[in-house]
Each structure stands twice: as C-alpha cells, then as structure tokens.
Amino acid sequence: MVFVGGMGGLGGGMDVGQPNLSSAKPRGVLELEMRVRDLEHHVARLSLLNQALWEVLREELRLRDEDIEQRAHEVDLRDGKADGEMNGGPVRCPSCNRVSSGKHYKCLYCGQLFEKPLFG
C-alpha cells in the first residue's frame, strides 16, 4: 500500500508526545488536509489503473494513442462543449416532473434523490 503525504508534521527533532500548540491547526483544517490527501491518492491510483488498462487495450486490440484521443474528444463533446469534462444534461425529476441540472444528484425543487450513473 502506498502512503501519500509524508510524515504529517512529525519528525525534525520534535517530541511526538508534546504537540506544538503554536502551530496547531483547527480540526476542520486537519480534516480537509486529510481529505485532500485521500483524494490525491485516489486520483493517482485511478491514473495508474487507467494507464495500465489503456496499455492492455492498445496491445491486445492494436489500437493507437490517436484512437483514444479521438474517442476522448467525442465523449467530451457529448454535453455540447469541448471543455475536457463530462457533464450530464438536464434530468427530469420522476416525482415533480421538473427539470434539474445533471450536475446534481437530487431535484432542486422537491429534493428527490436521483440515481447516480455508474459511468459518466
């Protein structure tokens, strides 16, 4: 298992048993820093797995890098704009029948939760 993030402020001759109160961070800041480290780890892991998957597909199916670049461009344009992101289109609420943005997973009007898509 890979540890991302270093020593977390420990070391450098500090006595681990005695916290340095002058540099203590609020709990919310520490939680956010931990969350960012977790997200960075997940992104790095997904990048690694994505690269490995592409290399297997490229070798087995004799694809070229240009093939995946073209497909990525096509997928990017599905939402109507070439911005390097996949954004869902409008979603009609099954409860109140009003249209909400596909960026949200619940109705902006009645609060009904939408089913999150597995891919994209």
C-alpha positions in Angstrom: 0.0 0.0 0.0 1.4 3.4 -0.9 1.4 6.2 1.6 0.9 9.6 0.1 1.7 12.7 2.1 4.9 12.4 4.1 5.2 12.4 7.9 2.3 14.7 8.6 4.3 17.2 10.5 6.1 14.7 12.8 9.8 14.4 12.9 12.5 17.0 12.6 13.5 16.6 16.2 10.1 17.4 17.6 8.9 15.4 20.7 6.0 13.5 19.2 4.3 13.3 22.7 4.2 17.1 23.0 2.0 18.8 20.4 3.3 22.3 19.3 0.3 24.4 20.2 1.6 27.5 18.4 1.3 25.7 15.1 -1.7 23.6 15.9 -4.4 23.7 13.2 -8.1 23.7 13.7 -9.7 20.3 13.4 -11.6 21.3 10.3 -8.4 22.3 8.6 -6.8 19.0 9.5 -9.8 17.1 8.2 -9.7 19.0 4.9 -6.0 18.3 4.6 -6.6 14.6 5.2 -9.5 14.6 2.7 -7.3 16.3 0.1 -4.5 13.7 0.6 -7.1 10.9 0.3 -8.4 12.4 -3.0 -4.9 12.8 -4.3 -4.2 9.2 -3.5 -7.4 8.1 -5.3 -6.6 10.2 -8.4 -3.1 8.8 -8.5 -4.4 5.3 -8.2 -7.1 5.8 -10.9 -4.5 7.4 -13.2 -2.3 4.3 -12.7 -5.1 1.9 -13.4 -6.3 3.9 -16.4 -2.8 3.9 -17.9 -2.5 0.1 -17.3 -5.9 -0.5 -18.9 -5.1 1.6 -21.9 -1.8 -0.2 -22.4 -3.5 -3.6 -22.3 -6.2 -2.5 -24.8 -3.6 -0.9 -27.1 -1.6 -4.1 -27.2 -4.4 -6.6 -27.4 -6.6 -4.7 -29.9 -3.7 -3.0 -31.8 -5.0 0.5 -31.1 -3.1 3.7 -31.4 -2.9 6.6 -28.9 -4.7 8.7 -31.5 -7.7 6.3 -31.3 -8.2 7.0 -27.6 -7.6 10.7 -28.1 -10.3 10.8 -30.7 -12.7 8.9 -28.5 -12.0 11.2 -25.6 -12.8 14.2 -27.8 -16.1 12.6 -28.9 -17.1 11.8 -25.3 -16.1 15.4 -24.3 -18.4 16.8 -26.9 -21.5 14.8 -25.8 -22.5 17.6 -23.4 -22.2 20.1 -26.2 -18.9 21.8 -25.3 -15.3 20.8 -25.6 -14.1 21.6 -22.1 -12.3 18.4 -21.0 -15.2 17.4 -18.7 -18.2 15.1 -18.8 -21.2 16.9 -17.6 -24.6 15.3 -17.7 -27.5 17.0 -19.4 -30.8 18.1 -17.8 -32.6 15.5 -15.7 -36.4 15.3 -15.4 -37.5 14.5 -11.8 -39.6 11.4 -11.5 -41.5 12.9 -8.6 -42.3 16.5 -9.6 -41.6 16.3 -13.3 -39.5 19.4 -13.2 -36.1 19.6 -14.9 -32.9 19.9 -12.9 -29.3 20.2 -13.9 -27.5 16.9 -14.5 -24.7 18.2 -12.2 -26.9 17.5 -9.2 -28.0 14.2 -7.8 -31.2 15.5 -6.3 -34.1 17.6 -7.5 -33.5 21.3 -6.9 -37.3 21.7 -6.4 -38.6 18.8 -4.4 -35.4 17.1 -3.1 -36.0 13.7 -4.7 -32.7 11.9 -5.0 -31.7 10.8 -8.5 -29.9 7.5 -9.2 -26.2 8.2 -9.8 -25.0 6.9 -13.1 -22.4 4.1 -13.0 -20.3 5.6 -15.8 -20.2 9.3 -16.6 
